[in-house]
Amino acid sequence: MPLRGSLLDNFAGDLEYHPRRGAVYLALAVAAFCCFYFAPGDTRFTSTPLIFAFGACTLFVKGVFLCRKSSEGIGLTETDFARLSSRKYLPSIPNLVAQIIQDFGAGPFVLGSFLRLARDADPAWDSTELQVVIAGLVLFGLGWVVRRATKSSEITE
């Protein structure tokens, strides 16, 4: 599979209507945001609570897409959309966990770069930005590697 197809499958291929999976994403988003919200005030804007806040954002957005019936088939070609069946099978548990880790890591990876805007308020955020982006990249990469490994093992079985 070419890189473009792999990335498209990775980001948009799993945005199908699946309300149970969407509810899991929304519950995990609330739990991750609670880690940020209930952090002590003096440590709320350090690396770890910010990673949880940004991860909660991406889990929430994906949970909303999974709960919407109109998001069925986003990112699919017309031939793939025509083959789309109404029967939905969930991937294996390791593949689902890897997808959740990947989606969680996408938040700090993408949104962490916006901490640059907060540098005007506090110059110490410069080091926080780098830590958040690197942690997001590591989580995203870990989820991607595990997802690829579990996907290939499912195909060979």
N, C-alpha and C positions, 0 to 999 in steps of 0.2 A: 504494500500500500504506500503511495507517495506521501511525503511529509504533509502536504496540504490536506489531503484526505484524512490523515491520522489526526491532525489538529482539529479539523472540523468535527470528526467523530468524537473527539475528546471533549470539546466544549459544547457542542450543540446536539450531538447524536443522542444524548440521554435526557433531553428535555421533553419527554413525552408525558402525557396525562397519566399520572399515577398518584392518586390522593393519599394512599397509605404511606408511600415513600415521601411524599410532600409533607405529611404530618410529622414524620421522623425528622426531616430537615428543619422544620419550624421549631420543634421541641429542642433540637440541638442548638439552634440559633439562640433561643431564649436562654438555655443553660450557659452557652458561651458568653452571651452578653451579661449575664449575672456575674460571671467571673470578673468582668470589667467593672460593673456597676457597684459591686460590693467590696471592691478593693479599697484598702485604706486611702484616704484622701491624699496623703503625701506620696503614695506610690502608684496612684491611678494612672498617671501618664508616663509610666516607665514601659519598658519593652514588653513584658509578659502581658499585662492587662490590655495594652494596645493590640497585641497579636490576637487576643481573644475577641476584642471589639471588632476588628476588621474581619476576622474569620466569621463572626456572627453575621456581619452584613452580607457576605457572599452566601452563607447557608440560608439566610432569610430570603434573599432574592431567588435562589434556586428553588427553595420550598414553595414560593409563590408560583413560579413557573410550572412546577410539578403538580400543583393543585388546579391549574387552569386548563380547562378542556380545549381552549383555543390554541394552546401552545403545542398541540399534537403535531408532530412532523416538522418542527422548526429545524432547519439545517439539513433536511433530507433533500435529495434530488427527486425529480418527479418519478423516476422508476422505483426508487426506494419507497417513496410515499405510496405508490400504487401497490407495492407488495406489503405494505403495513397491515398487519392483522389486528383484529380487535382483541385478541387474546394476548395478555401481557405476562411474560415470564420474567421473574426476577433473576438477576445473575447470582452467582454464588456469594456467600457471606464475605469471604475475603475480598472479592471484587467490589462489593458494596462498601465495605469499610475503607478500602483503598480509594474509592471514588469520593467518599466523604472527607477523607484526609486531604485529597487533592483539591477539593472544592474549598475546604477550610483554609488551606495554604494559599489559595489564589487571592484571598482577601488581603492578608498582610503584604503579599508580593506586589499586588497592583496598587492597593490603597496606601501602602506605606510610603510610597513616593510623594504623596500629598502632604506628608509631615514637613516637607520642605517649606510649605506655606506657613507653618507654625513656628518656624525658626525665628521670625521677627519678634515673637512674644518671649521666647526663651532660647538662647543660643545653645543650651545643653541638648536640645532636641536633635542636633546634627548627628550625634552618635546614636541616638535612639532610632533615627530613621534608617541608618545602615543595619542595625541589629534586627529591626522589624522586617525589612525587605529580605535580608539573608535568611531569617527564620521562615518566612513565607516561601522563599525559593526552595529551601530544603524540604519543607512539608509538601509542597507541590510536586517536587521531583520524587520524593519518596512514594507518594500516592501514585504517581504516574508509573514508576518502575514496578510497584507491586501490582498495579492494575494490568500492566502489560504481561507480567509473569503469570497472573492468574487467568488472564484471557487466553494465553497460549496453551496453558495446561487444560483448559476446558475444551479447546478445539481438538486436542490430541486424544482426549478420552472417548 
